[in-house]
Amino acid sequence: MSAVLFVRGNLFMTESAAADSVYVENGIIRAIGTASELELQLSGRPYAKVDWNGAQVLPGLVDAHMHLGMHGMKLGMLDFTEAASREEMLHMIAERAASTPEGEWILGLNWNENNFPDGTAPHRRELDEITERHPVYLTRTCFHAFLGNSEAFRRAGVTADTPDPESGAFGRDAGGQLNGWIYENASAPFAAVQPAPDYDFLKSSMRRASEDALRLGLTAAHTEDLRLLGSVEAMLRIQSELREEGLAFRTHQLMFHGFLDEIQELGMRAGSGSDWLRIGAVKLFADGAVGGRTALLREPYHDAPAALGLAMHTAEELAGIVGRARRQGYPIAFHAIGDGAAEMMADVLEAHPLAADAKLPDRFIHAQIVQPATVERMKRMNLAVDLQPRFVPSDFPWVMDRVGPERTSYLYAWKKWLQTGLPCSGGSDAPIEPLNPFLGIHAAVTRRKPGERHEGYLPEEKLSISQSIGLFTHGSAAAAGESDRRGSIGIGKHADFTVVDRPIHDGMDPDELLHAKALMTVVNGIVAYQA
């Protein structure tokens, strides 16, 4: 039996205000009290002791929506997150080109032209001026739009005469020439000609991301990795090997719908798995993203009256995917950002309701632009809402120009979603946004960028610090069907703790959250990270 007594912590929101210690057996909390009480009760019994030295102890924080493998890849890629201008972005590409062997791909991600003074991304010609000897392929921060130079287009076999694919497009200038932009499914030929990462590279990316998450205080991630890893079998093997090698990090895997055949062959069921890996809902995309105007809206974009966005599937195709998933016993986790996509999904889910005895809820991922009538329909469903608070500082104020003044009633409306009574979880969508959960909590509380001092964007949607932490604790547990096992510090719950270097409470200056660091991350009673 593995027994550990954790002592002298400032426990967050426990039933006993005097309690500062937790006794754990085999990863389960068996007793909570003061150090002296528990040491007396355990007299004569063998156990290890871990001293928290008075630090703040939160229930284990969980990122409820991210892409673990892609985050691991990002840590080794050209990252434009901090690029403040088109010129700075081009300079970074030039530096990478100078150190990259001729002919090899230059890959980068997380550029956002809305953060640039002129609001424009590099043109294909500007990329060509840097290098014609390397194919350049850059992923926008939303992961729904891309940029390529002429060599990348040449390798992909795409010319100015290539027709736009279904649910995708190639950007063109006024003269009909390619400008370098690539939207949604038009990215497929570019992905097809890039070197496929091998198993060892993918495994190292998963390890790197998991270790980074533990360093940031995360005990688990709800992640969708199948599209990167290529098969369910590879995902299971990587997770098993990493655990055998001593990595103590939990994952809840959303299963991309393109792998339903393999899922069926393996006989996998939603909610099955172990304390380290759980199988979640079937993931599908209903639309794109606001930044590239590919999120599907009911009415045209305010700043582009000819654009409605893109539906990734027809209503009939969505019904087919959902119907098959239901027959295999799975809930649906659907990416829907625009109100048009949310309405399409409400139609399909009403026609194909989740079984009454389902272990896991359906999941509405992003929920950024929704009509009140659609929300009322969703309130009657077995549905969890996956929110990404960091989208507010990233997308405001420019998103207001995109959607206009008539679509603000449920625009990134985290507080209204909490008031529906539906379980709401918190995530980062890393690598699109920073993985640090305290940045997400800060964004939910302040609804502004770090360093800004205004009252916040749509300030009526601000959450308290306790509510915001709840998104990353009991909210994430509810989305995973684990409310009885995780999400709070209580007897009988799994011993997941995030130990922080400063007090966290509703009365604190929320900007202090920007400086919060994890001192220790405990997963299933195992000290998985210590500063």
C-alpha positions as CSV (number, residue, x, y, z in Angstrom):
1,M,0.0,0.0,0.0
2,S,1.2,3.5,-0.9
3,A,0.5,5.9,2.0
4,V,1.4,9.6,2.1
5,L,0.6,12.3,4.6
6,F,0.7,15.8,3.1
7,V,1.0,18.4,5.9
8,R,0.8,22.1,6.6
9,G,-1.0,23.4,3.5
10,N,-3.5,26.2,3.0
11,L,-6.3,24.1,1.6
12,F,-8.6,25.8,-0.8
13,M,-12.3,25.6,0.0
14,T,-12.4,22.6,2.3
15,E,-15.3,21.9,4.8
16,S,-13.0,22.4,7.8
17,A,-11.3,25.8,8.0
18,A,-8.8,24.4,10.5
19,A,-7.7,21.5,8.3
20,D,-4.2,21.9,6.8
21,S,-3.3,18.2,6.1
22,V,-4.4,15.3,3.9
23,Y,-3.8,11.6,4.3
24,V,-3.7,9.6,1.1
25,E,-3.7,5.8,0.5
26,N,-3.2,4.4,-3.0
27,G,-4.0,7.8,-4.6
28,I,-7.3,8.3,-2.7
29,I,-7.9,10.9,0.1
30,R,-8.7,9.0,3.2
31,A,-8.6,11.7,5.9
32,I,-8.5,15.5,6.2
33,G,-7.6,17.4,9.3
34,T,-4.8,19.2,11.1
35,A,-1.2,17.7,11.0
36,S,-1.3,16.9,14.7
37,E,-4.7,15.1,14.5
38,L,-3.7,13.0,11.5
39,E,-0.2,12.2,12.9
40,L,-1.9,11.0,16.1
41,Q,-4.4,8.8,14.1
42,L,-1.6,7.3,12.1
43,S,0.6,6.5,15.0
44,G,2.4,3.2,14.4
45,R,1.5,3.0,10.7
46,P,4.1,3.4,7.9
47,Y,3.7,6.3,5.6
48,A,5.7,8.9,3.7
49,K,5.4,12.6,4.7
50,V,5.4,15.6,2.4
51,D,5.5,19.1,3.9
52,W,3.7,21.9,2.0
53,N,5.3,24.5,4.3
54,G,2.1,26.6,4.4
55,A,1.7,27.0,0.7
56,Q,-1.7,27.4,-1.0
57,V,-3.1,24.0,-2.1
58,L,-5.8,24.0,-4.8
59,P,-7.7,21.0,-6.1
60,G,-5.7,19.7,-9.0
61,L,-6.1,22.1,-12.0
62,V,-7.2,20.4,-15.2
63,D,-7.1,21.9,-18.7
64,A,-10.4,20.7,-20.2
65,H,-9.6,21.5,-23.8
66,M,-6.1,21.4,-25.5
67,H,-4.0,19.5,-28.0
68,L,-1.2,17.9,-26.0
69,G,0.9,16.6,-28.8
70,M,0.7,19.9,-30.8
71,H,1.7,21.8,-27.7
72,G,4.7,19.6,-27.4
73,M,5.6,20.2,-31.0
74,K,5.1,24.0,-30.5
75,L,7.8,24.0,-27.8
76,G,10.3,23.1,-30.6
77,M,8.8,25.2,-33.4
78,L,9.0,28.8,-34.6
79,D,6.5,30.5,-32.3
80,F,5.1,33.9,-33.2
81,T,3.0,34.3,-30.0
82,E,5.0,37.4,-29.0
83,A,5.4,38.8,-32.5
84,A,4.0,42.4,-32.4
85,S,4.3,43.3,-36.0
86,R,4.5,41.8,-39.5
87,E,8.1,43.0,-39.7
88,E,9.0,41.2,-36.5
89,M,7.3,38.0,-37.9
90,L,9.3,38.3,-41.1
91,H,12.5,38.8,-39.2
92,M,11.9,35.7,-37.2
93,I,11.3,33.7,-40.4
94,A,14.5,35.1,-41.9
95,E,16.5,34.0,-38.9
96,R,15.1,30.5,-39.0
97,A,15.8,30.3,-42.8
98,A,19.4,31.2,-42.3
99,S,19.9,28.3,-39.9
100,T,17.8,25.7,-41.8
101,P,19.3,23.4,-44.4
102,E,18.2,24.2,-47.9
103,G,15.1,22.3,-48.9
104,E,13.8,21.6,-45.4
105,W,10.4,23.0,-44.3
106,I,10.2,26.0,-42.1
107,L,7.2,25.6,-39.9
108,G,5.8,28.1,-37.5
109,L,2.6,28.8,-35.6
110,N,0.6,31.3,-33.5
111,W,0.8,34.4,-35.7
112,N,-2.1,36.8,-35.3
113,E,-2.3,39.7,-37.7
114,N,-4.9,41.4,-35.4
115,N,-2.1,42.1,-33.0
116,F,0.0,44.0,-35.7
117,P,-0.2,47.8,-36.0
118,D,-1.4,47.5,-39.7
119,G,-3.6,44.5,-39.1
120,T,-2.1,42.5,-42.0
121,A,-0.2,39.3,-42.3
122,P,2.8,38.7,-44.6
123,H,2.0,38.3,-48.3
124,R,3.3,35.3,-50.3
125,R,5.7,37.6,-52.1
126,E,7.2,38.8,-48.8
127,L,7.8,35.2,-47.8
128,D,9.4,34.5,-51.2
129,E,11.7,37.4,-50.7
130,I,13.0,35.7,-47.5
131,T,13.5,32.3,-49.1
132,E,12.7,30.4,-52.2
133,R,14.9,27.5,-51.2
134,H,12.7,26.4,-48.3
135,P,9.0,25.7,-48.2
136,V,7.4,27.9,-45.6
137,Y,4.2,26.9,-43.9
138,L,2.8,28.9,-41.0
139,T,-0.2,28.2,-38.8
140,R,-2.4,31.0,-37.6
141,T,-3.2,31.2,-33.9
142,C,-6.7,29.8,-34.5
143,F,-5.3,26.7,-36.4
144,H,-8.0,27.3,-39.0
145,A,-5.9,29.5,-41.4
146,F,-2.4,29.2,-42.7
147,L,0.3,31.0,-44.8
148,G,2.6,29.5,-47.3
149,N,5.3,30.7,-49.7
150,S,5.5,29.8,-53.4
151,E,7.7,26.8,-52.7
152,A,5.2,25.4,-50.3
153,F,2.4,25.9,-52.9
154,R,4.6,24.3,-55.6
155,R,5.2,21.2,-53.4
156,A,1.5,21.0,-52.6
157,G,0.6,21.1,-56.3
158,V,-1.5,24.2,-55.8
159,T,-1.6,26.9,-58.5
160,A,-3.7,30.0,-59.2
161,D,-5.9,27.7,-61.3
162,T,-6.6,25.2,-58.6
163,P,-10.2,25.3,-57.5
164,D,-11.1,25.8,-53.9
165,P,-11.9,22.5,-52.2
166,E,-15.1,21.9,-50.3
167,S,-15.0,23.5,-46.9
168,G,-11.8,25.4,-47.6
169,A,-10.3,28.1,-49.8
170,F,-7.0,29.5,-51.1
171,G,-6.6,33.2,-50.5
172,R,-6.3,35.4,-53.7
173,D,-5.6,39.0,-54.3
174,A,-7.7,41.4,-56.5
175,G,-6.0,40.0,-59.6
176,G,-6.9,36.4,-58.8
177,Q,-3.3,35.5,-57.8
178,L,-2.5,33.4,-54.7
179,N,-1.7,35.7,-51.8
180,G,-0.4,32.9,-49.5
181,W,-3.5,32.4,-47.3
182,I,-4.8,28.9,-46.9
183,Y,-8.2,28.3,-45.2
184,E,-9.5,25.2,-43.4
185,N,-9.6,22.0,-45.6
186,A,-7.5,23.7,-48.3
187,S,-4.6,22.8,-46.0
188,A,-4.8,19.1,-46.8
189,P,-2.4,19.1,-49.8
190,F,0.2,21.0,-47.8
191,A,0.0,18.6,-44.9
192,A,0.3,15.7,-47.3
193,V,3.7,16.7,-48.6
194,Q,5.3,17.5,-45.3
195,P,7.5,14.9,-43.7
196,A,5.5,12.7,-41.4
197,P,6.8,12.7,-37.8
198,D,7.9,9.3,-36.7
199,Y,6.8,7.5,-33.5
200,D,9.8,8.6,-31.4
201,F,9.2,12.2,-32.4
202,L,5.5,12.0,-31.5
203,K,6.2,10.3,-28.2
204,S,8.8,12.9,-27.3
205,S,6.3,15.7,-28.1
206,M,3.7,14.1,-25.8
207,R,6.2,13.8,-23.0
208,R,7.5,17.3,-23.5
209,A,4.0,18.7,-23.3
210,S,3.0,16.6,-20.3
211,E,6.1,17.7,-18.4
212,D,5.3,21.3,-19.3
213,A,1.8,21.0,-18.1
214,L,2.9,19.5,-14.7
215,R,5.4,22.4,-14.4
216,L,2.5,24.8,-14.8
217,G,0.4,23.1,-12.1
218,L,-1.9,21.0,-14.3
219,T,-2.7,17.5,-13.1
220,A,-4.5,16.4,-16.3
221,A,-5.6,17.5,-19.8
222,H,-8.6,16.8,-21.9
223,T,-6.9,16.5,-25.2
224,E,-7.5,15.5,-28.8
225,D,-4.4,13.9,-30.2
226,L,-5.6,11.2,-32.7
227,R,-5.2,13.4,-35.8
228,L,-1.6,14.0,-34.9
229,L,-0.7,10.6,-33.7
230,G,-2.4,8.8,-36.6
231,S,-4.1,5.9,-34.8
232,V,-5.8,4.9,-31.6
233,E,-3.2,2.2,-31.2
234,A,-0.3,4.7,-31.3
235,M,-2.1,6.9,-28.7
236,L,-2.6,4.0,-26.3
237,R,1.0,2.8,-26.8
238,I,2.5,6.2,-26.2
239,Q,0.4,6.8,-23.0
240,S,1.2,3.4,-21.7
241,E,4.9,3.7,-22.3
242,L,5.1,7.2,-20.8
243,R,3.4,6.0,-17.6
244,E,5.7,2.9,-17.4
245,E,8.7,5.3,-17.7
246,G,7.4,7.3,-14.6
247,L,5.5,10.2,-16.1
248,A,2.6,10.9,-13.7
249,F,0.1,12.9,-15.8
250,R,-3.5,12.1,-16.6
251,T,-5.2,12.5,-20.0
252,H,-8.9,12.3,-21.1
253,Q,-8.8,11.7,-24.8
254,L,-11.4,13.0,-27.1
255,M,-11.7,10.7,-30.1
256,F,-11.7,12.4,-33.5
257,H,-14.6,11.1,-35.6
258,G,-12.4,9.9,-38.5
259,F,-11.2,7.1,-36.2
260,L,-14.6,5.6,-35.5
261,D,-13.7,2.4,-37.5
262,E,-10.6,1.7,-35.4
263,I,-12.5,2.6,-32.2
264,Q,-15.2,0.0,-33.2
265,E,-12.6,-2.6,-34.1
266,L,-10.9,-2.2,-30.7
267,G,-14.3,-2.3,-28.9
268,M,-13.6,0.9,-27.0
269,R,-16.3,2.5,-24.9
270,A,-16.7,6.1,-23.7
271,G,-15.6,6.5,-20.1
272,S,-13.4,3.4,-20.2
273,G,-9.8,3.4,-19.2
274,S,-7.6,3.8,-16.1
275,D,-6.7,6.5,-13.5
276,W,-4.2,7.7,-16.1
277,L,-6.1,7.6,-19.4
278,R,-9.8,7.8,-20.0
279,I,-11.6,7.6,-23.3
280,G,-13.9,10.6,-23.9
281,A,-16.4,11.8,-26.4
282,V,-16.2,11.7,-30.2
283,K,-14.8,15.0,-31.5
284,L,-16.0,16.8,-34.6
285,F,-15.7,20.3,-36.1
286,A,-18.9,22.1,-37.1
287,D,-17.1,25.3,-38.3
288,G,-13.8,27.2,-38.2
289,A,-12.7,30.3,-36.3
290,V,-13.6,34.0,-36.0
291,G,-10.1,35.3,-36.8
292,G,-10.1,33.9,-40.4
293,R,-13.9,34.5,-40.8
294,T,-14.5,30.7,-41.1
295,A,-16.7,30.5,-38.0
296,L,-20.2,29.9,-39.4
297,L,-22.6,32.7,-38.6
298,R,-26.4,32.9,-39.2
299,E,-26.0,36.4,-40.6
300,P,-23.0,37.9,-42.5
301,Y,-19.9,39.2,-40.7
302,H,-20.3,42.8,-39.8
303,D,-16.9,43.8,-41.3
304,A,-17.3,41.5,-44.4
305,P,-20.9,41.4,-45.6
306,A,-20.1,38.8,-48.2
307,A,-18.8,36.3,-45.7
308,L,-20.9,33.9,-43.6
309,G,-18.1,31.5,-42.6
310,L,-17.7,27.8,-43.4
311,A,-19.6,24.7,-42.4
312,M,-17.2,21.8,-42.1
313,H,-20.1,19.4,-42.8
314,T,-23.6,19.6,-44.1
315,A,-26.5,18.9,-41.8
316,E,-26.8,15.5,-43.3
317,E,-23.1,14.7,-42.8
318,L,-23.3,15.9,-39.1
319,A,-26.3,13.6,-38.6
320,G,-24.4,10.7,-40.0
321,I,-21.4,11.2,-37.8
322,V,-23.5,11.8,-34.7
323,G,-25.8,8.8,-35.4
324,R,-22.9,6.5,-35.8
325,A,-21.2,7.7,-32.7
326,R,-24.5,7.2,-30.8
327,R,-24.7,3.6,-32.1
328,Q,-21.2,3.0,-30.7
329,G,-22.3,4.5,-27.3
330,Y,-20.4,7.8,-27.6
331,P,-21.3,11.4,-26.6
332,I,-20.3,14.1,-29.0
333,A,-17.7,16.9,-28.4
334,F,-18.3,19.5,-31.0
335,H,-16.3,22.5,-32.0
336,A,-18.7,25.3,-32.8
337,I,-17.7,28.9,-32.6
338,G,-20.3,30.7,-34.7
339,D,-24.0,30.9,-33.9
340,G,-24.8,29.2,-37.2
341,A,-22.7,26.2,-36.3
342,A,-24.2,26.1,-32.7
343,E,-27.7,26.1,-34.2
344,M,-26.8,23.3,-36.6
345,M,-25.5,21.2,-33.7
346,A,-28.5,21.8,-31.6
347,D,-30.7,20.5,-34.5
348,V,-28.6,17.4,-34.8
349,L,-28.4,16.6,-31.1
350,E,-32.1,17.0,-30.6
351,A,-32.6,14.5,-33.4
352,H,-30.1,12.1,-32.0
353,P,-30.3,12.5,-28.2
354,L,-27.7,11.1,-25.8
355,A,-28.7,7.9,-24.1
356,A,-30.3,8.4,-20.6
357,D,-27.7,6.2,-19.0
358,A,-24.6,7.8,-20.7
359,K,-21.6,8.0,-18.5
360,L,-20.3,11.2,-20.1
361,P,-22.2,14.4,-21.4
362,D,-22.0,15.8,-24.8
363,R,-19.6,18.8,-25.0
364,F,-20.0,22.2,-26.6
365,I,-16.5,23.4,-27.3
366,H,-15.8,27.1,-27.4
367,A,-19.4,28.5,-27.3
368,Q,-18.2,32.0,-28.4
369,I,-21.1,33.3,-30.4
370,V,-24.5,31.9,-29.6
371,Q,-28.1,33.0,-29.9
372,P,-30.2,33.0,-26.7
373,A,-32.8,30.7,-28.3
374,T,-30.1,28.2,-29.1
375,V,-28.9,28.4,-25.5
376,E,-32.4,27.6,-24.2
377,R,-32.5,24.5,-26.4
378,M,-29.1,23.4,-25.1
379,K,-30.2,23.8,-21.5
380,R,-32.5,20.9,-21.9
381,M,-29.6,18.6,-23.0
382,N,-27.1,16.5,-21.1
383,L,-24.4,18.9,-22.2
384,A,-21.2,20.4,-20.7
385,V,-19.7,23.7,-22.0
386,D,-16.0,23.9,-22.6
387,L,-14.9,27.5,-22.2
388,Q,-11.5,29.1,-23.0
389,P,-11.2,32.3,-21.0
390,R,-7.9,33.4,-22.7
391,F,-9.8,33.9,-25.9
392,V,-11.2,37.2,-24.5
393,P,-7.8,39.0,-24.2
394,S,-6.7,37.5,-27.5
395,D,-9.8,38.3,-29.5
396,F,-11.0,41.6,-28.1
397,P,-11.5,44.3,-29.2
398,W,-11.2,43.3,-32.9
399,V,-13.9,40.6,-32.6
400,M,-16.5,43.3,-32.0
401,D,-15.8,44.6,-35.5
402,R,-16.2,41.0,-36.8
403,V,-19.6,40.3,-35.3
404,G,-21.1,43.8,-34.9
405,P,-23.3,45.2,-32.1
406,E,-26.2,42.9,-32.7
407,R,-24.5,39.7,-31.5
408,T,-23.2,40.5,-28.1
409,S,-25.9,38.8,-25.8
410,Y,-23.9,35.5,-25.8
411,L,-20.5,36.7,-27.0
412,Y,-17.8,35.0,-24.9
413,A,-20.5,35.0,-22.2
414,W,-18.8,32.9,-19.5
415,K,-21.0,34.2,-16.7
416,K,-24.3,33.6,-18.6
417,W,-23.1,30.1,-19.4
418,L,-22.5,29.4,-15.7
419,Q,-26.0,30.7,-14.9
420,T,-27.6,28.2,-17.2
421,G,-26.8,25.5,-14.7
422,L,-24.9,23.5,-17.3
423,P,-21.5,22.3,-16.1
424,C,-18.8,24.6,-17.5
425,S,-15.1,23.7,-17.7
426,G,-12.0,25.8,-18.4
427,G,-9.3,25.1,-20.9
428,S,-6.6,26.9,-23.0
429,D,-6.9,25.3,-26.4
430,A,-3.1,25.2,-26.3
431,P,-1.1,25.5,-28.4
432,I,-3.5,28.2,-29.7
433,E,-3.4,30.0,-26.3
434,P,-0.8,29.7,-23.5
435,L,-1.1,26.6,-21.4
436,N,-0.6,28.3,-18.1
437,P,-3.9,27.9,-16.2
438,F,-3.4,31.0,-14.1
439,L,-3.5,33.1,-17.3
440,G,-6.9,31.6,-18.1
441,I,-8.1,32.2,-14.6
442,H,-6.9,35.8,-14.8
443,A,-8.7,36.3,-18.1
444,A,-12.0,35.0,-16.7
445,V,-11.7,37.4,-13.8
446,T,-10.5,40.5,-15.6
447,R,-11.6,40.1,-19.2
448,R,-8.6,42.1,-20.4
449,K,-5.1,41.7,-21.5
450,P,-2.2,41.5,-19.0
451,G,-1.0,45.0,-18.3
452,E,-4.3,46.7,-19.3
453,R,-6.2,48.7,-16.7
454,H,-9.7,49.1,-18.0
455,E,-12.8,47.5,-16.6
456,G,-12.7,44.6,-19.1
457,Y,-14.4,43.7,-22.3
458,L,-18.1,43.1,-21.7
459,P,-17.4,43.3,-18.0
460,E,-20.8,42.0,-17.0
461,E,-19.4,38.6,-17.9
462,K,-16.5,38.7,-15.4
463,L,-16.2,35.7,-13.0
464,S,-15.0,35.7,-9.4
465,I,-11.7,34.0,-8.7
466,S,-13.5,31.1,-7.0
467,Q,-15.8,30.7,-10.0
468,S,-12.8,30.8,-12.4
469,I,-10.9,28.2,-10.4
470,G,-14.1,26.1,-10.5
471,L,-13.9,26.0,-14.3
472,F,-10.5,24.2,-14.0
473,T,-11.5,21.9,-11.1
474,H,-15.0,20.7,-10.6
475,G,-16.1,22.0,-14.0
476,S,-13.5,19.9,-15.7
477,A,-14.4,16.9,-13.6
478,A,-18.0,17.2,-14.6
479,A,-17.2,17.4,-18.3
480,A,-15.2,14.1,-17.9
481,G,-18.0,12.4,-15.9
482,E,-15.7,12.4,-12.8
483,S,-17.5,14.7,-10.3
484,D,-17.7,11.8,-7.8
485,R,-13.9,11.2,-8.0
486,R,-12.2,14.5,-8.8
487,G,-12.5,18.3,-8.8
488,S,-12.3,19.1,-5.1
489,I,-10.4,18.2,-2.0
490,G,-12.6,15.7,-0.1
491,I,-12.5,12.3,1.5
492,G,-12.9,9.6,-1.1
493,K,-11.6,11.9,-3.9
494,H,-8.4,11.2,-5.9
495,A,-5.4,13.0,-4.5
496,D,-4.8,15.6,-7.2
497,F,-3.3,18.9,-5.9
498,T,-1.9,22.1,-7.4
499,V,0.4,23.8,-4.8
500,V,1.0,27.5,-5.5
501,D,3.5,30.0,-4.3
502,R,1.0,32.6,-3.1
503,P,-2.5,32.7,-1.5
504,I,-5.4,32.5,-3.9
505,H,-8.7,33.9,-2.8
506,D,-11.6,36.2,-4.0
507,G,-10.2,39.3,-2.2
508,M,-6.8,39.2,-3.9
509,D,-5.6,41.6,-6.6
510,P,-6.3,39.5,-9.7
511,D,-3.2,40.7,-11.4
512,E,-1.3,38.6,-8.8
513,L,-2.5,35.6,-10.7
514,L,-0.2,36.6,-13.6
515,H,2.8,35.9,-11.3
516,A,1.5,32.7,-9.7
517,K,3.8,29.7,-10.0
518,A,3.3,26.0,-9.2
519,L,5.6,24.8,-6.4
520,M,4.3,21.2,-6.6
521,T,1.9,19.2,-8.7
522,V,0.5,16.0,-7.1
523,V,-1.4,13.5,-9.3
524,N,-3.1,10.4,-7.8
525,G,-1.0,11.0,-4.7
526,I,2.3,11.1,-6.6
527,V,4.5,14.2,-6.5
528,A,4.8,14.6,-10.2
529,Y,6.5,17.9,-10.2
530,Q,8.4,20.0,-7.6
531,A,10.0,23.3,-8.2
